[in-house]
Amino acid sequence: MNIAISFDICRISFYNDLPAPPHYLEGKSMLNAFTDQSPRPPQETGWDENLSFNYREVDALWLARWTAESGWEPGQLYEHQGARIALSPGANVFHYGQAVFEGLKARRTQEGKIVLF
């Protein structure tokens, strides 16, 4: 399982000490590890004015790999230039009705009525 979490940070110096990108990122020209030579300058987070619950696309991804055998491997911050995540057309995220149905429960009340929730 590959996990990608996007957040609004440009560069942190200790990421330079992490190992080379894992094998599943080799040859991916749209993902590059942040380094001191990254073209984008560091940005302050702006805790008061920039944070919100709205979607905001950023050009950075935190990538880490998890396996049942070894758990989480060290992650790294990557910049991307238009990288996309491939999802199967059958992914549950596209089928809200299925997700709602799978979470639907039925119970009988003390009065004998069946209620759904």
C-alpha positions, 0 to 999 in steps of 0.5 A: 500500500502506498500512502500519499498525503498532501500538505502545505510545506515546501522544504524541511532540512532534515528530509535531506538525510532520508534514504533514496526514494523507494523502488516504487518511485524509481523512474517517476519523473513527476516526483522529485525529493525536496532538496536544498536545490529545489526550485521552490523557496521555503514557505511559512505555514501562515497559521492565522491567515492560510489555514482553512477547511477548504481544499487547497491543491499544493505541489508537495506530497508526503510518501511512505510505504506500509507492508504487513511484514515491516510496517511503515517505512521512512517517508519523504517529502516530494515535489510533484509537477502534475503527478496524478494518483491512479484509481480503479473505476471500481474504487468505492470512493466513486460509488457513494451509494454502495458505501452508504448501503454497506454502512446501513443498519436495521434494528427492531425497536421495543415496539416491534418496528424496524428502523434503519440507520 
